[in-house]
Each structure stands twice: as structure tokens, then as C-alpha cells.
């Protein structure tokens, strides 16, 4: 292998040296053809030897003998131009000092670099084009690909795909007018992204590559929807800035994710202010082993908090996040505790002495809590009350309650209990020094028990994928973004007690299921079944009440809820009444308490009717 490379480089040196001689001869030949009384052409002399040696040294300095002709490209051509230009200047300077350029016409020095670049570059480009054509004739066993986007990423990918024969690019699709009727590296550019489905079928395309920087979610959804019934694979080319070799390799192509379909723009946040506020503070996260809580712990670990106390009732979840964070220099204290246990929680607060508390511990599975209303009340309401009371007793600066869009006009026990938790924090805000902040948002992607992991599991097992209703919609955001905005809420001041995160546009669950199946490449095998709305489930979620007005804050994607009503002081007594019903497992009585405390709870009449009918049937039997 080494001998072969050495022989190739010797051949390149001989070729380039011969072209130097030929360029020099042609310059004199052209110059003397315009001069009737020209001297005879000298084909070899000491001067020519000096020209060849000088130009060869310059070429070596510019690494011209290291490049492979097989991959000759624009950077190589630029290198040729630099070498020829510097070589001409060096040759001219040498002969000027040696003999004042005697016998060397000025026109020769002007023509020489131009002819040399042509003689050097012509064979290289010709060889590259021949090789490309040679390999393109042998693409039967590699994927046939279409690229969407005719920019820099497409150029890099085609160059690399041809060199390693990973795929055969048939054509490029780009609707920008400046690319109409043009080619990129010999590949034709077409317009009309809406014709993608037909072209894929007609040309037997195996792979569609989206090669645009930060492709929009509309483009991704358009591609996925058109290819939903095909077996074509869809991939996204990465940003070449992420790779040292500046080439997009076939194995670097990324599958489209649900996050890509959402297309949420990344928000630049003011982390300096958050870091300044949170640094050297003792912070507690309840539910710290859950989806939201664990991500909050990860992000808090980056801000230099003095101590992080993690509270969770799940032994494994607590172990997992504790093990993950224990590798850092952060002081982490993990506590296996149920927030409904007030005495244990009081003991933990006494040990931790937190300055800031994030309360993320909650039951959130809507249908499950419909049949376990007592457990839902105790955890979501009494657990919140215990945490809020401890915050007041230990003079915590801020408590942040993680709420949900299901607390707005709740149709479920879960939503009603979260709304009641919001109300209690609002009441505490009116009576104690601790600042209570509620952050309300919709579903987060990938959280335990959410629809996206369920669909992924159903698709992996071959289906069917179950959707509860054709028209059901939900808001989505990533866990990382949600936690970033939650941390930003810390620095918005104490005039806002309820904040709402911008969730973008709601997503139709049926469309989400169809696109996830399309991305799996199993559209013909996996069916979608409509199972019907589950108990406590709404078709559409809301982020605020009609009587509430949203006002923009200085943090993008966070709005403040403005309201004038105050919470009644008998709220505490009513909550304790609900607790008595819950510990006795009196679900009907508990629902009556929830209806009194949350008048907008819309599901209660139906549930009471079902309960009454069930009781009547039992009595008859």
C-alpha cells in the first residue's frame, strides 16, 4: 500500500513538472508567433531547469502532491492557482535579480500562470469526472437517494456519497428560483416539493435526505405526509459545522424525531441572571426522580447551587438520579419520602434548609386517577399543602409549583386536584412571606406514561396504534425546554403567581400517530384504531381560563396570568374535609368536595350519575 501511494505521488510530480515545461514552452510559442523576426525556440536550457525546480518547490510547499485526483474539487483548484501565482512571482524575481529578465518577455510571465493552471487542473478534473461517471454506472446495489435542498450541505453530501459509494443521488429538489434549471456536481435540481411522492414512486427512490440547515417543521411534515404510504427512508443531514472533516457522511444521517415534527424554535435565555440568583443556594426538588424533576436536577447542577436535595417516593428513580449526579462535585442529598407524610417532610426541610423549592411530585395519569380519586387527592392536594406549609414554616424564599393545562376547566380528578393545588399556593401567597409561583404547561415529550412512548412501543410491537378520538389535540414541548423556562420563571419578580409557558400550536394526536408510523417505515403493516375517549379525558386542552388574561413577560415564551379574585379563607377547612373523605376512601363524598372547591370541574355530574347508577344496581341485586 505504501509503495502504491509513493508511486502515485511520483507520477503526480512527473506530470506536474512536465506541465510546467509545457506551459513555459507554449508561452514562448504564442509570444514568438506574434513576432515575425523571432529567435528559435529553445526546448531545454538552464533557465527552463530553474523554472521547473522553482515551481516544483513552490508546489510542494502548497501540498499539491498530497491531494488525490479522485477527489479533486474547488479547494484543490484554488490551491493550483495559488501555487502557479506564487511560482510565477518567485521565478520573475529570481530572473530579475539574475539577469534583469533578459530573454524573458513580460507577456510570457503573464500567460504562464494561466496556462499552467489549465494544464494542471484539466487532467485532474477530467479524471474526477470520469471516475464519478464510472461509479455511477455501478449503483444497482446501493440506495437511490433524493436530496431536498441545494445548499452547502447537499454539496458536501454528494461529494462524500460519490467517494464512498454509500448512495446514488438521482436528483435534488429545491423550490428556490435561483436554482431552477441548474445542476449541483452534475446532479439535476428540480422544483416542486409537492411532487415528491410521485417522483419517489416513478424513480424507485429508497432514501430521501433533508439537507437544509434547521429545516422547518412544515417542510418535515410535508415530506413525511407525502411518503407515509411508501417504504422510503427519510433522514436529516446534520449541520457540517458539527463535524471536523466538514463532510456529511452517510452514517451521520439522523432519523426524524417527534421533536423535529414539532419544530419548536430554540429560545435564547438569560442564564446569567438565573445563575446569579440560584448560585450558592440550597435547592430542593420534590418528585426529583420523575421526568420533569430529574431534568430540573440536571440543569440545577450546572448553576453552582450549594446543595441539592432530591425528594422522591420511588426508590429506583431516586437511586438513578442520585447515581447520575453523584459523579459531579455537587453536594446531593437524596431522600426517600412521600410528600403526603408531613412529619417526614418536615424533618427533611429541617435538614436541608432550602432557599428554593421546586414541587414536581404529583400523580398525573388521568384515567387511572378517575378510579383512584382518593390517592390523587392525597398526593396532588395534600402533598402540595404539606410542601407549601413547610416552605412557609422554614421561610423558604420561593416555591415553584409545577402545574398542568389539565387544571384549566378540569374534566378529570387529576385536573381538579392540580387546580386545587394552584388555589392553595395562591392563598399562601396572600398570607405568608414565602413567594409561591405556579408554572402551568401542557404535555412534555417522552415523559413517563405519555402518548409518544406509548406509540413507540405499539409501533415496535407491530401495532395497532390506539388513538382515543379522531379529533383529540394536545400541546407538546420537550422536557428540556420546559425545565429551562421553569428556571427562567425564578427571575421574573414576585408580582406574578401563575405563569403559563408558550406551548405553540396544539398537535392532532391522529396526525402524530400517522407520522410516527410513517417514520418507522411500516405504514402498510401498522393500523390505527380509535378506542374512544377514556374516563376524564378532554378533546382539547386549555392553558388559561376565559376570565384570566395573559400578559407578556420579559422572558420569551412565558406569559403571566392576571386575575383579581382572591382565594376564600375557608379553603383550608374545605381541603381538610376532602382529606377526611380521602383517607376513608369515600370517593363520592370526595368528588362533592372537589366540586365545591373547583366549581368549574365539569366531569363531576357524569361521575356522580355513574356512581348513583352503580349503587342502585348493587342495591337491586
Residue pairs with C-beta under 8 A, 6 or more apart in sequence:
9 65
9 66
12 64
12 65
12 69
13 56
13 65
15 123
16 56
16 59
16 64
16 65
16 120
17 52
17 55
17 56
19 116
19 119
19 120
20 51
20 52
20 55
20 56
20 116
21 48
21 51
21 52
22 119
23 112
23 115
23 116
23 119
24 48
24 51
24 108
24 112
25 41
25 43
26 111
26 115
27 107
27 108
27 111
27 112
27 115
28 41
28 105
28 108
29 41
30 111
31 38
31 105
31 107
31 108
31 111
32 38
32 39
32 41
42 48
47 95
47 103
47 104
50 91
50 94
50 95
51 91
54 87
54 90
54 91
54 94
55 83
55 84
55 87
55 91
55 116
58 83
58 86
58 87
58 90
59 65
59 83
59 87
61 83
62 79
62 82
62 83
62 86
63 79
64 79
64 80
64 83
67 76
67 79
69 123
69 124
69 127
69 128
70 127
70 128
70 131
70 163
71 128
71 159
71 163
72 121
72 124
72 125
72 127
72 128
73 128
73 159
76 124
77 117
77 121
77 125
80 117
80 120
80 121
80 124
81 113
81 117
84 112
84 113
84 116
84 117
84 120
85 113
87 113
87 116
88 109
88 112
88 113
91 109
91 112
92 101
92 109
95 101
95 102
95 104
129 186
132 162
132 186
135 162
135 165
136 162
136 168
138 165
139 165
139 168
142 165
142 166
142 167
142 168
143 166
143 167
143 168
143 206
143 207
143 233
144 167
144 168
144 170
144 203
144 204
144 205
144 206
144 207
145 161
145 167
145 168
145 169
145 170
145 205
145 206
145 207
145 208
145 209
146 169
146 170
146 171
146 172
146 173
146 196
146 199
146 200
146 203
146 205
146 207
146 208
146 209
147 154
147 157
147 158
147 169
147 171
147 172
147 173
147 187
147 209
147 211
147 237
148 172
148 173
148 174
148 193
148 196
148 208
148 209
148 210
148 211
148 212
148 219
148 223
149 172
149 173
149 174
149 210
149 211
149 212
149 215
150 172
150 174
150 176
150 179
150 182
150 184
150 189
151 211
151 212
151 213
152 240
153 211
153 212
153 213
153 237
153 239
153 240
153 248
154 172
154 184
154 211
154 237
155 184
155 185
156 240
156 246
156 247
156 248
157 169
157 209
157 211
157 237
157 247
157 248
158 169
158 184
158 185
158 187
159 185
159 247
160 166
160 247
160 248
160 249
160 250
161 167
161 168
161 169
161 250
162 169
162 185
164 249
164 250
166 249
166 250
166 251
167 206
167 207
167 250
169 187
170 187
170 203
170 205
171 187
171 188
171 189
171 190
171 199
171 203
172 179
172 184
172 187
172 188
172 189
172 190
173 189
173 190
173 191
173 192
173 193
173 196
173 199
174 189
174 190
174 191
175 191
175 192
175 193
176 191
179 189
179 191
180 189
180 191
181 189
182 189
183 189
190 199
193 219
193 222
193 223
194 222
194 226
196 208
196 222
196 223
196 226
196 227
197 226
197 227
197 230
199 205
200 208
200 226
200 227
200 230
200 232
201 230
205 232
206 232
206 233
207 232
207 233
207 234
207 235
208 223
208 227
208 232
208 233
208 234
208 235
209 235
209 236
209 237
209 253
210 219
210 220
210 223
210 234
210 235
210 236
210 237
210 256
211 237
211 248
212 219
213 239
215 236
215 260
216 263
217 260
217 261
217 262
217 263
217 264
218 263
220 236
220 256
220 260
220 261
220 263
221 261
221 515
223 234
224 234
224 256
224 261
224 515
224 518
224 519
225 514
225 515
225 518
227 234
227 518
228 514
228 515
228 517
228 518
228 523
229 518
229 523
229 524
230 523
231 521
231 523
231 524
232 521
233 521
234 255
234 256
234 518
234 519
235 253
235 254
235 255
235 256
236 253
236 254
236 255
236 256
236 260
237 248
237 252
237 253
237 254
238 248
238 252
238 253
238 254
240 246
240 247
240 248
243 249
243 252
255 519
256 519
258 445
258 452
258 476
258 512
258 516
259 445
259 478
261 512
261 515
262 445
262 476
262 477
262 478
262 504
262 507
264 477
264 478
264 481
264 504
267 481
267 484
267 485
267 556
267 557
269 484
269 485
269 488
269 555
270 488
270 491
270 555
273 491
274 303
274 487
274 488
274 490
274 491
275 303
275 304
277 490
277 491
278 300
278 303
278 304
278 305
278 356
278 487
278 490
279 303
279 304
279 305
280 304
280 305
280 306
281 305
281 306
281 355
281 356
281 397
282 305
282 306
282 307
282 309
282 352
282 353
282 354
282 355
282 356
283 300
283 305
283 307
283 308
283 309
283 354
283 355
283 356
283 357
283 358
284 308
284 309
284 310
284 311
284 348
284 349
284 352
284 354
284 356
284 357
284 358
285 293
285 296
285 297
285 300
285 308
285 309
285 310
285 311
285 357
285 358
285 360
286 293
286 311
286 312
286 339
286 357
286 358
286 359
286 360
286 361
286 383
286 387
287 293
287 311
287 312
287 339
287 359
287 360
287 361
287 362
287 402
288 294
288 296
288 297
288 310
288 311
288 312
288 318
288 321
288 334
288 360
289 310
289 312
289 314
289 316
289 317
289 318
289 320
289 321
290 312
290 314
290 317
290 360
290 361
290 447
290 448
291 444
291 446
291 447
291 448
291 479
292 360
292 402
292 444
292 447
292 479
292 482
292 483
292 486
293 310
293 312
293 321
293 358
293 360
293 361
294 317
294 320
294 321
294 324
295 479
295 480
295 482
295 483
296 358
296 360
296 483
296 486
296 487
297 308
297 310
297 321
297 325
298 324
298 325
299 483
299 484
299 487
300 308
300 487
301 308
301 325
301 328
301 330
303 487
305 330
306 331
307 331
307 332
307 333
307 352
308 325
308 330
308 331
308 332
308 333
309 332
309 333
309 334
309 335
309 348
309 351
309 352
309 354
310 318
310 321
310 322
310 332
310 333
310 334
310 335
311 335
311 337
311 339
311 345
311 348
311 361
312 318
312 321
312 334
312 335
312 336
312 337
312 361
313 336
313 337
313 338
313 339
313 361
315 336
318 334
318 335
318 336
319 334
321 334
322 332
322 334
325 332
326 332
333 351
333 352
335 348
337 344
337 345
337 348
338 344
338 383
339 345
339 359
339 361
339 379
339 383
339 384
339 386
339 387
340 378
340 379
340 382
340 383
340 386
341 386
342 386
342 389
342 390
345 386
345 387
345 390
346 390
346 393
349 390
349 391
349 393
349 394
350 394
353 394
354 391
354 394
354 396
355 396
355 397
355 398
356 396
356 397
356 398
356 399
356 400
356 490
357 387
357 391
357 396
357 398
357 399
357 400
358 399
358 400
358 402
358 486
359 384
359 387
359 388
359 399
359 400
359 401
359 402
360 402
361 379
361 383
361 387
362 379
362 380
362 383
362 384
362 402
362 418
362 421
363 369
363 372
363 375
363 376
363 379
363 380
363 414
364 404
364 414
364 449
365 414
365 449
366 406
366 412
366 414
366 415
366 534
366 535
366 536
366 537
367 534
367 535
367 536
367 537
369 375
369 376
369 412
369 413
369 414
369 417
369 536
370 412
370 413
370 535
370 536
370 607
371 535
373 413
373 582
373 587
373 590
373 591
373 594
374 581
374 582
374 583
374 585
374 586
374 587
374 590
375 582
376 413
376 414
376 417
377 413
377 417
377 578
377 579
377 582
377 590
377 594
378 579
378 582
378 583
379 417
380 414
380 417
380 418
380 420
380 421
381 417
381 420
381 421
381 424
381 575
381 578
381 579
382 575
382 579
382 582
384 401
384 421
384 424
384 425
385 421
385 424
385 575
387 399
388 399
388 401
388 424
388 425
388 428
388 436
390 396
391 399
391 428
391 434
391 436
392 428
392 432
392 433
392 434
395 433
395 434
396 434
397 434
397 435
398 434
398 435
398 436
398 437
398 490
399 425
399 434
399 435
399 436
399 437
400 437
400 438
400 439
400 486
400 489
400 490
401 421
401 422
401 425
401 436
401 437
401 438
401 439
402 439
402 486
403 418
403 421
403 422
403 438
403 439
403 440
403 441
404 414
404 415
404 418
404 440
404 441
404 442
405 440
405 441
405 442
405 475
405 503
405 541
405 542
405 543
406 412
406 414
406 415
406 418
406 538
406 541
407 415
407 416
407 418
407 419
407 421
407 422
407 440
408 415
408 419
408 440
408 541
408 542
408 543
408 544
408 545
409 542
409 545
409 600
409 602
410 416
410 418
410 419
410 598
410 600
410 601
410 602
410 603
411 536
411 537
411 538
411 601
411 602
411 603
412 535
412 536
412 537
412 538
412 603
413 536
413 591
413 594
413 603
414 536
415 536
415 601
416 594
416 598
416 601
416 603
417 594
419 598
419 600
419 601
420 575
420 594
420 597
420 598
422 438
422 440
422 498
423 567
423 571
423 597
423 598
424 567
424 571
424 572
424 575
425 436
425 437
425 438
425 497
426 436
426 438
426 497
426 498
426 566
426 567
427 567
427 569
427 571
427 572
428 434
428 436
429 435
429 436
429 497
430 566
430 567
435 494
435 497
436 497
437 489
437 490
437 496
437 497
437 498
437 499
438 497
438 498
438 499
439 485
439 486
439 489
439 499
439 500
439 501
440 498
440 499
440 500
440 501
440 543
440 544
440 561
441 475
441 477
441 482
441 485
441 500
441 501
441 503
441 543
442 474
442 475
442 476
442 477
442 503
442 541
442 543
443 450
443 451
443 474
443 475
443 476
443 477
444 450
444 476
444 477
444 478
444 479
444 482
445 452
445 476
445 477
445 478
445 479
446 452
446 453
446 478
446 479
447 479
451 474
451 509
451 512
452 512
452 516
455 465
455 512
455 513
455 516
456 516
458 464
458 465
458 466
458 526
459 465
459 516
459 517
459 520
459 522
459 526
462 522
462 525
462 526
463 517
463 522
463 525
463 526
463 527
463 528
464 526
464 527
464 528
464 529
465 513
465 516
465 517
465 526
465 527
465 528
465 529
466 528
466 529
466 530
466 531
467 509
467 510
467 513
467 528
467 529
467 530
467 531
468 509
468 530
468 531
468 532
468 533
468 534
468 537
469 509
469 530
469 532
469 533
469 539
470 510
470 530
471 508
471 510
471 539
472 508
472 509
472 510
472 533
472 537
472 539
472 540
473 506
473 507
473 508
473 509
473 539
473 540
473 541
474 506
474 507
474 509
474 541
475 503
475 504
475 506
475 507
475 541
475 543
476 503
476 504
476 507
477 501
477 503
477 504
482 501
485 501
485 555
485 557
485 558
488 555
488 558
489 499
489 555
489 558
491 555
492 499
492 553
492 554
492 555
492 558
492 560
495 560
496 553
496 560
496 561
498 548
498 560
498 561
498 563
499 553
499 558
499 559
499 560
499 561
500 543
500 544
500 550
500 558
500 559
500 560
500 561
501 557
501 558
502 556
502 557
502 558
502 559
503 543
506 540
506 541
510 528
513 528
514 528
517 523
517 526
517 528
520 526
533 539
536 603
544 550
544 561
545 600
547 563
548 561
548 562
548 563
549 561
549 562
550 559
550 560
550 561
550 562
551 559
551 560
551 562
552 559
552 560
553 559
553 560
571 597
574 593
574 596
574 597
575 597
577 593
578 590
578 593
578 594
578 597
581 587
581 589
581 590
581 593
582 590
587 611
588 608
588 611
591 604
591 607
591 608
591 611
592 604
592 608
594 601
594 604
595 601
595 604
